[in-house]
Amino acid sequence: MLRRLLGTVCGAALLGCALAANASAATSGQFRFEGWAGPAVQVHYARAETPGEGQRVLVVLHGLRRNARDYRDDWLEMADRYNLLVLAPRFSEHDFPRSAGYNLGNIFDRHGRVRARDIWSFSAIEPLFDAAQQRFGLQQPGYFLFGHSAGAQFVQRYLLFTPDLRVLSAVAANAGWYTFPDPRSDWPYGVRGVRFSKQALTTALEQRLVVLLGCEDDDPVAPNLRTTKEARAQGAHRLARGRRFIAFGAALARAQGWPFAWRVATVAGVGHNHAGMARRAGAALFGEEALRDECPSA
């Protein structure tokens, strides 16, 4: 009980810091992105007030509520601190319905048939990066990713199923459940039943991915937490499922002798809160703090 009370206080403090970020001098706005085969996507952006040389591009993926603007706002102060162009695309419920349309990639239609790859929700990100570079006059070789909750699911599957990415580093924070790189388990909990090559798997394991978990995101009956048999097999709650996902990837890479670049870190005093997780994600992505396990021992 004491641990949860302290967690609530710390979480509130972090949220307060995040709200203070809205006072940042970063430029913000929105634009309509149409430069891909799928539906037009509204993009909320923020940019450092005085863009320095080598400005970084960060793509932020929203959660279940499709509140891309709120997610953008979490990064306003950090846009100045880290010299960022933040892009938060909104994948609307109308055009990308339910989990299947958004965080499962829009890979299958309602009849179970594989859609054309160029209209997967995953396929919007690379052309959005190109369009934003042209719009804002940048010439970066790659971009960073942050996703929370459903957005974290998007990030981890995006790395698994999209070839030739220019992702420099990614953070998946507080995903509710995962697609494991397991050819013995059916989609969407594993990769059996989808076209998935050994090369795609080894490339994904080499990506610089941080699975970032809130120590207080450990409620087995949390709202919107998937409770299917397959999801429960991944762990009782989001914290446990994230640890298991990393452990599975590490064991697979070790058994095959493959490089493995995924890491896990935890954040004390924060539960399922995108603002609290974003601040630590900035440090993780841009090297301000070393990754560590902050969860108190059981």
C-alpha positions as CSV (number, residue, x, y, z in Angstrom):
1,M,0.0,0.0,0.0
2,L,2.8,2.4,0.9
3,R,4.6,1.6,-2.4
4,R,1.4,2.4,-4.4
5,L,0.9,5.7,-2.4
6,L,4.4,6.8,-3.1
7,G,4.0,5.7,-6.8
8,T,0.9,7.9,-7.0
9,V,2.7,10.9,-5.6
10,C,5.7,10.4,-7.9
11,G,3.5,9.8,-10.9
12,A,1.6,13.0,-10.1
13,A,4.9,14.9,-9.9
14,L,6.0,13.6,-13.3
15,L,2.6,14.5,-14.8
16,G,3.0,18.0,-13.3
17,C,6.4,18.3,-15.0
18,A,4.8,17.2,-18.3
19,L,2.0,19.7,-18.0
20,A,4.6,22.4,-17.4
21,A,6.2,21.4,-20.7
22,N,3.2,23.1,-22.4
23,A,4.8,26.4,-21.5
24,S,7.7,25.6,-23.9
25,A,8.6,28.0,-26.6
26,A,8.7,25.2,-29.2
27,T,6.7,25.9,-32.3
28,S,3.7,23.6,-32.7
29,G,1.0,23.0,-35.3
30,Q,-0.5,20.4,-37.5
31,F,-0.7,19.4,-41.2
32,R,-2.4,16.9,-43.4
33,F,-0.2,14.1,-44.7
34,E,-1.4,12.5,-48.0
35,G,1.8,11.2,-49.5
36,W,1.2,7.5,-49.2
37,A,-1.2,4.9,-50.6
38,G,-3.5,4.9,-47.5
39,P,-5.9,7.4,-46.1
40,A,-4.8,10.9,-45.3
41,V,-3.4,11.3,-41.7
42,Q,-3.5,14.4,-39.6
43,V,-0.1,15.1,-38.1
44,H,0.5,17.1,-35.0
45,Y,4.0,18.5,-34.8
46,A,6.3,20.4,-32.5
47,R,9.7,21.9,-33.3
48,A,12.5,23.5,-31.3
49,E,12.1,27.3,-31.3
50,T,15.6,27.7,-32.6
51,P,16.3,24.6,-34.7
52,G,20.0,23.9,-34.5
53,E,22.1,22.1,-37.0
54,G,21.4,18.3,-37.1
55,Q,17.8,18.6,-35.7
56,R,16.5,15.1,-34.9
57,V,13.2,13.7,-36.1
58,L,11.0,11.9,-33.5
59,V,7.8,10.0,-34.5
60,V,5.4,9.6,-31.6
61,L,2.6,6.9,-31.8
62,H,-0.5,7.5,-29.7
63,G,-2.5,5.0,-27.7
64,L,-6.0,3.6,-27.8
65,R,-7.7,7.0,-27.5
66,R,-6.1,8.2,-30.7
67,N,-5.1,11.4,-28.9
68,A,-2.1,12.4,-31.0
69,R,-2.2,16.0,-30.0
70,D,-1.8,15.1,-26.3
71,Y,1.1,12.9,-27.1
72,R,2.7,15.7,-29.1
73,D,2.3,18.0,-26.1
74,D,4.2,15.6,-23.9
75,W,7.3,16.5,-25.9
76,L,7.0,20.3,-26.2
77,E,9.7,21.1,-23.6
78,M,11.8,18.2,-24.8
79,A,11.7,19.4,-28.4
80,D,13.7,22.4,-27.2
81,R,16.0,20.4,-24.9
82,Y,16.9,17.8,-27.5
83,N,16.6,19.9,-30.7
84,L,13.7,17.8,-32.1
85,L,11.1,17.9,-34.8
86,V,8.3,15.8,-33.2
87,L,5.7,14.2,-35.5
88,A,2.6,12.7,-33.9
89,P,0.4,11.2,-36.6
90,R,-3.3,10.5,-35.7
91,F,-4.6,7.2,-37.0
92,S,-8.3,7.8,-36.8
93,E,-10.8,5.1,-35.7
94,H,-12.7,5.7,-38.9
95,D,-9.8,5.0,-41.3
96,F,-7.9,2.5,-39.1
97,P,-10.6,0.8,-37.0
98,R,-9.9,-1.1,-33.8
99,S,-6.6,-2.7,-32.9
100,A,-6.6,-4.5,-36.2
101,G,-6.5,-1.3,-38.2
102,Y,-4.0,0.6,-36.1
103,N,-1.6,-1.2,-33.7
104,L,-1.8,-4.6,-35.5
105,G,-0.7,-2.8,-38.7
106,N,-3.9,-3.0,-40.8
107,I,-2.3,-6.2,-42.3
108,F,-5.5,-8.2,-42.6
109,D,-8.9,-7.3,-43.9
110,R,-12.1,-8.4,-42.1
111,H,-12.1,-11.6,-44.1
112,G,-8.6,-12.6,-43.0
113,R,-7.0,-11.7,-46.3
114,V,-3.6,-10.0,-46.3
115,R,-3.9,-6.4,-47.5
116,A,-1.5,-4.7,-50.0
117,R,1.6,-3.8,-47.9
118,D,1.5,-0.1,-49.0
119,I,-1.8,0.4,-47.1
120,W,-0.7,-1.1,-43.9
121,S,-0.7,1.5,-41.1
122,F,3.0,0.7,-40.7
123,S,3.6,1.8,-44.2
124,A,2.7,5.5,-43.4
125,I,5.8,6.2,-41.3
126,E,8.7,6.1,-43.8
127,P,7.0,8.4,-46.4
128,L,5.8,10.7,-43.5
129,F,9.5,11.0,-42.5
130,D,10.4,12.0,-46.1
131,A,7.5,14.4,-46.4
132,A,8.4,16.1,-43.1
133,Q,12.1,16.4,-44.0
134,Q,11.1,18.2,-47.2
135,R,8.5,20.4,-45.4
136,F,10.9,21.5,-42.7
137,G,14.1,21.6,-44.7
138,L,15.9,18.7,-42.9
139,Q,18.4,16.1,-44.2
140,Q,18.5,13.4,-41.5
141,P,19.5,9.8,-42.4
142,G,16.9,8.4,-40.0
143,Y,14.4,9.0,-37.2
144,F,13.6,8.0,-33.7
145,L,10.3,6.4,-32.5
146,F,8.3,6.5,-29.3
147,G,5.0,4.7,-28.7
148,H,3.0,4.2,-25.5
149,S,0.3,1.6,-24.8
150,A,-1.3,0.8,-28.2
151,G,1.4,3.0,-29.7
152,A,4.0,0.8,-28.1
153,Q,2.4,-2.2,-29.8
154,F,2.6,-0.4,-33.1
155,V,6.3,0.3,-32.5
156,Q,7.3,-3.3,-31.7
157,R,5.3,-4.8,-34.6
158,Y,6.6,-2.1,-37.0
159,L,10.1,-3.1,-36.3
160,L,9.2,-6.8,-36.8
161,F,7.2,-6.5,-40.0
162,T,8.6,-3.5,-42.0
163,P,11.8,-4.0,-44.0
164,D,14.5,-1.4,-44.7
165,L,13.7,1.0,-41.9
166,R,15.6,4.1,-41.2
167,V,14.9,3.9,-37.4
168,L,17.9,5.0,-35.4
169,S,16.4,4.0,-32.0
170,A,12.9,3.2,-30.6
171,V,11.1,3.1,-27.3
172,A,8.0,1.0,-26.8
173,A,6.4,2.0,-23.4
174,N,3.8,0.0,-21.5
175,A,2.5,-2.2,-24.2
176,G,-0.5,-4.2,-23.1
177,W,0.6,-7.3,-25.0
178,Y,3.1,-8.3,-27.8
179,T,3.6,-10.1,-31.0
180,F,6.5,-12.4,-30.1
181,P,9.0,-13.3,-32.8
182,D,7.9,-16.9,-32.4
183,P,7.2,-19.0,-35.5
184,R,5.4,-21.6,-33.4
185,S,2.7,-19.2,-32.2
186,D,-0.1,-17.9,-34.4
187,W,-0.6,-14.3,-35.3
188,P,-1.1,-11.9,-33.6
189,Y,0.7,-13.4,-30.6
190,G,3.4,-14.9,-32.7
191,V,4.4,-14.8,-36.4
192,R,2.9,-18.0,-37.6
193,G,0.4,-17.3,-40.4
194,V,2.1,-14.2,-41.7
195,R,4.8,-13.9,-44.3
196,F,7.9,-13.5,-42.1
197,S,11.5,-14.3,-43.2
198,K,14.5,-15.2,-41.1
199,Q,16.2,-12.1,-42.5
200,A,13.3,-9.9,-41.2
201,L,13.7,-11.6,-37.8
202,T,17.4,-11.1,-37.5
203,T,17.1,-7.5,-38.7
204,A,14.4,-6.8,-36.0
205,L,16.5,-8.2,-33.2
206,E,19.4,-5.9,-34.2
207,Q,17.2,-2.8,-33.9
208,R,17.9,-0.5,-31.0
209,L,14.7,-1.0,-29.1
210,V,14.1,-0.1,-25.5
211,V,11.0,-1.7,-23.8
212,L,10.2,0.9,-21.2
213,L,7.9,-0.2,-18.4
214,G,6.2,1.7,-15.5
215,C,6.8,-0.1,-12.2
216,E,3.2,0.7,-11.2
217,D,1.7,-0.7,-14.4
218,D,1.2,-4.0,-12.7
219,D,-2.6,-4.2,-12.3
220,P,-3.9,-7.6,-13.7
221,V,-7.4,-6.1,-14.1
222,A,-6.4,-2.7,-15.5
223,P,-8.9,-1.1,-17.9
224,N,-8.3,-2.1,-21.6
225,L,-5.7,-4.8,-20.6
226,R,-6.2,-7.7,-23.0
227,T,-7.2,-10.8,-21.1
228,T,-7.3,-13.6,-23.7
229,K,-5.7,-16.9,-22.9
230,E,-2.8,-16.0,-25.2
231,A,-2.3,-12.6,-23.6
232,R,-2.4,-14.0,-20.1
233,A,0.3,-16.5,-21.1
234,Q,2.6,-13.5,-21.7
235,G,2.2,-12.3,-18.0
236,A,-0.4,-11.1,-15.5
237,H,0.0,-7.4,-16.3
238,R,1.9,-5.0,-18.6
239,L,5.0,-4.9,-16.5
240,A,5.4,-8.7,-16.5
241,R,4.5,-9.0,-20.2
242,G,7.2,-6.5,-21.2
243,R,9.8,-8.4,-19.2
244,R,8.8,-11.7,-20.8
245,F,8.9,-10.2,-24.3
246,I,12.5,-9.1,-23.8
247,A,13.5,-12.4,-22.2
248,F,12.1,-14.3,-25.2
249,G,14.0,-12.2,-27.7
250,A,17.2,-12.5,-25.7
251,A,16.8,-16.3,-25.5
252,L,16.1,-16.6,-29.2
253,A,19.1,-14.5,-30.2
254,R,21.3,-16.4,-27.9
255,A,20.2,-19.8,-29.1
256,Q,20.7,-18.8,-32.8
257,G,23.9,-16.9,-32.2
258,W,22.4,-13.7,-33.5
259,P,23.1,-10.1,-32.4
260,F,20.6,-8.7,-30.0
261,A,20.1,-5.0,-29.3
262,W,16.8,-4.8,-27.4
263,R,16.9,-3.6,-23.8
264,V,14.5,-3.2,-21.0
265,A,14.2,-0.4,-18.5
266,T,11.7,0.4,-15.8
267,V,10.4,3.7,-14.3
268,A,9.7,4.0,-10.6
269,G,6.5,5.7,-9.5
270,V,4.8,5.6,-12.9
271,G,1.9,3.5,-14.0
272,H,0.0,3.5,-17.3
273,N,0.7,7.2,-18.0
274,H,2.0,8.4,-21.3
275,A,3.2,11.8,-20.0
276,G,5.3,10.3,-17.2
277,M,6.8,7.7,-19.6
278,A,7.6,10.2,-22.3
279,R,10.0,12.1,-20.1
280,R,12.1,9.0,-19.4
281,A,11.9,8.0,-23.0
282,G,13.5,11.2,-24.0
283,A,16.4,10.4,-21.7
284,A,16.6,6.9,-23.0
285,L,16.5,7.9,-26.7
286,F,19.0,10.8,-26.5
287,G,21.5,9.5,-24.0
288,E,20.9,11.8,-21.0
289,E,20.5,8.9,-18.5
290,A,21.7,5.3,-18.3
291,L,19.0,2.7,-18.6
292,R,18.2,0.9,-15.3
293,D,15.7,-1.2,-13.4
294,E,14.0,1.1,-10.9
295,C,11.3,-1.2,-9.7
296,P,11.6,-2.1,-6.0
297,S,12.3,-5.8,-5.3
298,A,9.3,-7.9,-4.6
